[in-house]
């Protein structure tokens, strides 16, 4: 059976991860600015005549270079500034040697301190990259490859961990073929980091086991709820939508506090809201509302999109949410992978290429024979 891995937004491999890139304009400016400062201060010193006022400002170049360059680059800026200051100090009418020595010594001290800070920054960046790599590797190990076909259904999935710092979230998904038909889960664990990944592993493990043993989809939900109640701490919870296909043309949905799935039928996109709304898993005992099954027809050519709030709540620079339903209508296609790739491209454009939260998409299709 062919399998497909969730494809991230970024194209770099785990083994070659680096820190998130700055926007191109900011990156270029931060790289060029120290050069501009050295040239500007040198020109100002030449035009205004002998004195220490502008020469002392040359110390800002290695200080600013520490934010962008490594220790060797910082020392290079400091050495260049030192040489320029010394040469300019040879002009007639320049301050005394003692006064110049103080300014040059200050420049040397700033350069040394900036080089040390640059080395410390690079070390912390390497540590952060290592932490992110380990955490994301753990998450990818939990999110096992999803089959391209499960029974009569065609499956496509895309996933991306948030780019912010070392944080990864608890988005999870799974699809299994059971004696009761194909079943799938899309869920989001509250919080981020390795604790969220641990809870995601727990939920997926229970789902895979219960989905094979429980004829009733609500009993699968109950199994997950009881386990989370024993294992979650404090006010933690998991939003989840669990779907089943008990027969080739019938769909069942149980939604516990998760964003509503989108059903595509004959070119029409419909939001499948939970009625009544149900709290997330781990908090069901606090509410009188209990999970219920929504049963719908699922005919040939229909598609069901499951996703997490990292998709629907992504914001642009004006704070507007990503219009998922509208974009889905624009990119409807019989090819599931093309649909998801198009959605991710528009999501990336909407959010300026960077996500603030994990994003997962799972598209289930009953292809026409």
C-alpha positions as CSV (number, residue, x, y, z in Angstrom):
1,X,0.0,0.0,0.0
2,X,1.5,3.3,-1.0
3,X,2.1,5.8,1.7
4,X,2.5,9.6,1.7
5,X,4.2,11.8,4.3
6,X,2.9,15.1,5.4
7,X,4.8,17.7,3.5
8,X,5.9,20.8,5.4
9,X,5.7,24.4,4.1
10,X,9.4,24.7,4.3
11,X,11.6,22.8,1.9
12,X,14.7,22.3,4.1
13,X,15.3,18.8,5.5
14,X,15.4,18.1,9.2
15,X,19.1,17.3,9.1
16,X,19.9,20.8,7.6
17,X,17.6,23.0,9.7
18,X,18.6,26.5,10.4
19,X,17.1,29.4,12.3
20,X,14.0,30.9,10.7
21,X,15.1,33.4,8.0
22,X,14.4,37.1,8.3
23,X,12.4,38.8,5.6
24,X,14.7,39.6,2.7
25,X,14.6,43.3,3.2
26,X,15.5,43.1,6.9
27,X,18.2,40.6,6.2
28,X,19.9,42.7,3.5
29,X,19.6,45.8,5.7
30,X,21.2,44.2,8.7
31,X,24.0,42.9,6.6
32,X,24.8,46.2,4.9
33,X,24.1,48.6,7.7
34,X,27.5,48.2,9.5
35,X,29.3,49.0,6.2
36,X,27.1,52.1,5.7
37,X,27.9,53.3,9.2
38,X,31.7,52.9,8.7
39,X,31.5,54.8,5.4
40,X,29.2,57.5,6.8
41,X,31.2,58.2,9.9
42,X,34.5,58.3,8.0
43,X,33.0,60.8,5.5
44,X,31.6,62.9,8.3
45,X,35.0,62.9,10.0
46,X,36.7,64.0,6.8
47,X,34.2,66.8,6.1
48,X,34.0,68.2,9.6
49,X,37.7,68.4,10.2
50,X,39.9,66.9,12.9
51,X,38.3,65.8,16.1
52,X,37.1,62.8,18.2
53,X,33.4,63.3,17.8
54,X,32.8,61.2,14.7
55,X,35.8,58.9,15.2
56,X,34.3,57.6,18.5
57,X,31.1,56.8,16.6
58,X,33.0,54.2,14.6
59,X,32.6,51.8,17.6
60,X,28.9,51.4,16.8
61,X,29.8,49.4,13.6
62,X,31.3,46.3,15.3
63,X,28.5,46.6,18.0
64,X,25.8,46.4,15.4
65,X,27.7,43.7,13.4
66,X,27.4,41.4,16.4
67,X,23.6,41.0,15.6
68,X,24.3,39.7,12.1
69,X,27.8,38.4,11.8
70,X,30.0,35.9,13.6
71,X,33.0,36.8,15.8
72,X,35.4,36.9,12.9
73,X,33.1,39.4,11.0
74,X,32.8,41.6,14.1
75,X,36.6,41.6,14.6
76,X,37.0,42.5,10.9
77,X,34.6,45.5,11.3
78,X,36.5,46.5,14.5
79,X,39.9,46.3,12.9
80,X,38.7,48.3,9.9
81,X,37.2,51.0,12.2
82,X,40.4,51.0,14.2
83,X,42.6,51.5,11.1
84,X,40.4,54.3,9.7
85,X,40.3,56.1,13.1
86,X,44.1,55.9,13.4
87,X,44.7,57.2,9.8
88,X,42.2,60.0,10.3
89,X,44.0,60.9,13.6
90,X,47.2,61.6,11.7
91,X,45.8,64.8,10.1
92,X,47.2,68.1,11.2
93,X,45.2,69.6,14.0
94,X,44.0,66.3,15.3
95,X,43.6,65.7,19.1
96,X,46.6,64.7,21.1
97,X,47.9,61.2,21.0
98,X,46.6,60.6,24.6
99,X,43.1,61.6,23.6
100,X,43.2,59.5,20.5
101,X,44.5,56.5,22.5
102,X,41.5,56.7,24.8
103,X,39.1,56.6,21.8
104,X,41.0,53.8,20.1
105,X,41.0,51.8,23.4
106,X,37.3,52.2,23.7
107,X,36.9,51.0,20.1
108,X,39.0,47.9,20.9
109,X,37.0,47.2,24.1
110,X,33.6,47.5,22.2
111,X,34.9,45.2,19.4
112,X,36.1,42.6,21.9
113,X,32.8,42.6,23.8
114,X,30.8,42.5,20.6
115,X,32.8,39.5,19.3
116,X,32.1,37.6,22.5
117,X,28.4,38.5,22.3
118,X,28.3,37.3,18.7
119,X,29.9,34.0,19.7
120,X,27.3,33.6,22.5
121,X,24.4,34.4,20.1
122,X,25.6,31.8,17.5
123,X,25.9,29.2,20.3
124,X,22.4,29.8,21.5
125,X,21.1,29.7,17.9
126,X,22.8,26.3,17.4
127,X,21.2,25.0,20.6
128,X,17.8,26.3,19.6
129,X,18.1,24.6,16.2
130,X,19.0,21.3,17.9
131,X,16.0,21.6,20.3
132,X,13.7,22.2,17.4
133,X,15.1,19.3,15.4
134,X,14.7,16.9,18.3
135,X,11.2,18.1,19.0
136,X,10.0,18.0,15.4
137,X,11.7,14.6,14.9
138,X,9.7,13.3,17.8
139,X,6.5,14.7,16.4
140,X,7.1,13.3,13.0
141,X,7.8,9.9,14.5
142,X,4.4,10.0,16.2
143,X,2.7,11.3,13.0
144,X,3.3,8.1,11.0
145,X,2.9,8.2,7.2
146,X,-0.7,8.1,6.2
147,X,-1.7,5.6,3.4
148,X,-2.7,7.2,0.1
149,X,-5.6,4.8,0.0
150,X,-7.6,3.4,2.9
151,X,-10.3,1.1,1.7
152,X,-12.3,2.9,-0.9
153,X,-11.0,6.4,0.2
154,X,-8.2,8.5,-1.1
155,X,-6.2,10.4,1.5
156,X,-4.0,13.4,1.3
157,X,-2.3,15.2,4.2
158,X,-0.1,18.2,4.7
159,X,1.5,19.3,8.0
160,X,3.8,22.1,9.1
161,X,5.1,22.9,12.6
162,X,5.2,26.6,13.6
163,X,8.4,28.4,12.7
164,X,8.4,30.4,15.9
165,X,11.4,29.6,18.2
166,X,11.6,26.0,19.4
167,X,7.8,25.7,19.8
168,X,6.0,22.9,18.1
169,X,2.4,22.2,18.8
170,X,0.2,19.1,19.4
171,X,-1.6,18.9,16.1
172,X,-2.2,15.3,15.3
173,X,-4.0,13.2,12.7
174,X,-4.4,9.5,11.8
175,X,-6.3,7.3,9.5
176,X,-6.9,3.6,10.0
177,X,-8.9,0.8,8.3
178,X,-11.0,-1.1,10.8
179,X,-13.6,-3.9,10.7
180,X,-16.1,-1.1,10.9
181,X,-14.8,0.9,7.9
182,X,-12.2,3.6,7.6
183,X,-11.8,6.0,10.5
184,X,-9.9,9.2,10.9
185,X,-9.0,11.7,13.6
186,X,-7.8,15.3,13.5
187,X,-7.0,16.9,16.8
188,X,-5.1,19.7,18.5
189,X,-3.5,19.4,21.9
190,X,-3.6,22.6,24.1
191,X,0.0,23.9,24.5
192,X,3.2,23.4,22.7
193,X,6.5,21.6,23.0
194,X,7.3,18.1,24.1
195,X,4.5,17.9,26.6
196,X,2.0,18.5,23.8
197,X,3.7,15.9,21.6
198,X,3.5,13.4,24.5
199,X,-0.3,14.0,24.8
200,X,-0.6,13.7,21.0
201,X,1.1,10.3,21.2
202,X,-1.3,9.2,23.9
203,X,-4.4,10.3,21.9
204,X,-3.2,8.6,18.7
205,X,-2.4,5.4,20.5
206,X,-5.8,5.2,22.1
207,X,-7.6,6.1,18.9
208,X,-5.8,3.4,16.8
209,X,-6.6,0.8,19.4
210,X,-10.2,1.8,20.1
211,X,-11.0,2.4,16.4
212,X,-10.3,-1.3,15.8
213,X,-12.3,-2.6,18.8
214,X,-15.3,-0.3,19.2
215,X,-18.2,-0.7,16.7
216,X,-19.7,2.6,17.8
217,X,-17.7,5.7,17.0
218,X,-18.9,7.4,20.2
219,X,-17.3,4.6,22.2
220,X,-14.0,5.6,20.6
221,X,-14.5,9.1,21.8
222,X,-15.4,7.9,25.3
223,X,-12.2,5.8,25.4
224,X,-10.1,8.8,24.6
225,X,-11.9,11.0,27.0
226,X,-11.5,8.5,29.9
227,X,-7.8,8.1,29.3
228,X,-7.2,11.9,29.0
229,X,-9.1,12.5,32.2
230,X,-6.6,10.2,34.0
231,X,-3.5,11.6,32.3
232,X,-4.0,15.3,31.6
233,X,-3.0,17.8,34.2
234,X,-4.8,21.0,35.3
235,X,-6.8,22.7,32.5
236,X,-5.2,20.9,29.6
237,X,-7.5,19.5,26.9
238,X,-7.6,18.2,23.3
239,X,-10.0,19.4,20.6
240,X,-10.8,16.6,18.2
241,X,-13.0,15.6,15.3
242,X,-13.3,11.9,14.7
243,X,-14.9,10.6,11.5
244,X,-16.0,7.1,10.4
245,X,-17.2,5.6,7.1
246,X,-19.4,2.7,8.2
247,X,-20.5,2.1,4.7
248,X,-19.1,3.3,1.3
249,X,-21.6,6.1,1.0
250,X,-22.2,7.1,4.6
251,X,-20.2,9.5,6.8
252,X,-20.3,9.9,10.6
253,X,-18.7,12.8,12.5
254,X,-18.1,13.3,16.2
255,X,-16.8,16.8,17.0
256,X,-15.4,17.7,20.4
257,X,-14.5,21.4,20.5
258,X,-12.6,21.2,17.2
259,X,-12.9,23.5,14.2
260,X,-15.7,22.2,11.9
261,X,-14.9,20.0,8.9
262,X,-15.7,21.2,5.4
263,X,-17.7,18.9,3.1
264,X,-17.4,19.3,-0.7
265,X,-20.4,17.9,-2.6
266,X,-20.9,18.6,-6.3
267,X,-18.8,21.8,-6.1
268,X,-20.6,23.1,-3.0
269,X,-18.6,23.6,0.2
270,X,-20.6,23.1,3.5
271,X,-19.4,23.6,7.0
272,X,-20.4,20.7,9.3
273,X,-21.0,22.3,12.7
274,X,-21.5,20.3,15.8
275,X,-25.0,20.5,17.1
276,X,-25.0,21.1,20.0
277,X,-21.5,22.4,20.6
278,X,-19.4,20.0,22.7
279,X,-16.4,20.8,24.9
280,X,-12.9,19.5,24.0
281,X,-11.8,16.0,25.2
282,X,-10.6,16.1,28.8
283,X,-13.3,18.5,29.8
284,X,-16.5,16.6,28.8
285,X,-17.4,15.8,32.4
286,X,-17.6,19.5,33.1
287,X,-20.5,20.0,30.7
288,X,-24.0,18.6,30.2
289,X,-23.4,18.5,26.4
290,X,-22.4,15.1,25.3
291,X,-20.8,14.1,22.0
292,X,-23.2,13.0,19.3
293,X,-22.9,11.6,15.8
294,X,-23.7,13.6,12.7
295,X,-24.5,11.2,9.9
296,X,-24.3,12.5,6.3
297,X,-24.3,10.9,2.8
298,X,-20.8,10.7,1.3
299,X,-21.1,9.9,-2.4
300,X,-18.6,9.4,-5.2
301,X,-16.6,12.5,-5.8
302,X,-17.3,14.0,-2.3
303,X,-14.4,15.3,-0.3
304,X,-14.1,16.0,3.5
305,X,-11.5,18.4,4.7
306,X,-10.3,18.2,8.3
307,X,-7.9,20.8,9.6
308,X,-6.6,22.6,12.7
309,X,-7.0,26.2,13.9
310,X,-3.5,26.9,12.7
311,X,-5.0,27.1,9.3
312,X,-8.4,28.8,9.9
313,X,-6.9,31.3,12.4
314,X,-3.8,32.3,10.5
315,X,-3.9,36.1,10.1
316,X,-2.5,38.5,7.5
317,X,-0.7,41.8,8.3
318,X,-4.1,43.5,8.9
319,X,-5.2,40.8,11.4
320,X,-7.8,39.2,9.0
321,X,-8.3,35.4,9.4
322,X,-7.5,33.1,6.5
323,X,-10.7,32.6,4.5
324,X,-10.4,28.8,4.3
325,X,-13.9,28.1,3.0
326,X,-13.6,30.7,0.2
327,X,-10.1,29.5,-0.8
328,X,-11.3,25.9,-0.9
329,X,-14.0,26.9,-3.3
330,X,-11.4,28.5,-5.5
331,X,-9.2,25.5,-5.6
332,X,-11.6,22.6,-5.9
333,X,-10.1,19.8,-7.9
334,X,-10.5,16.0,-8.3
335,X,-6.8,15.7,-7.4
336,X,-6.5,15.9,-3.6
337,X,-2.8,16.7,-3.5
338,X,-3.3,19.6,-5.9
339,X,-6.0,21.0,-3.7
340,X,-4.0,20.9,-0.6
341,X,-0.9,22.3,-2.3
342,X,-2.9,25.2,-3.7
343,X,-4.4,25.8,-0.2
344,X,-1.0,25.9,1.4
345,X,0.3,28.3,-1.2
346,X,-2.5,30.7,-0.5
347,X,-2.1,30.2,3.2
348,X,1.6,31.0,3.0
349,X,0.8,34.1,0.9
350,X,-1.8,35.2,3.4
351,X,0.5,34.8,6.4
352,X,3.6,36.2,4.7
353,X,5.3,32.8,4.6
354,X,5.4,32.2,8.3
355,X,3.0,30.5,10.6
356,X,2.4,31.3,14.3
357,X,0.8,28.0,15.0
358,X,1.0,24.4,13.7
359,X,-1.1,23.8,10.7
360,X,-2.5,20.4,9.5
361,X,-4.8,19.5,6.7
362,X,-6.3,16.1,6.0
363,X,-8.4,15.6,2.9
364,X,-10.5,12.5,2.5
365,X,-12.1,11.7,-0.9
366,X,-14.4,9.0,-2.2
367,X,-13.1,8.9,-5.9
368,X,-15.5,8.2,-8.7
369,X,-15.2,4.7,-10.1
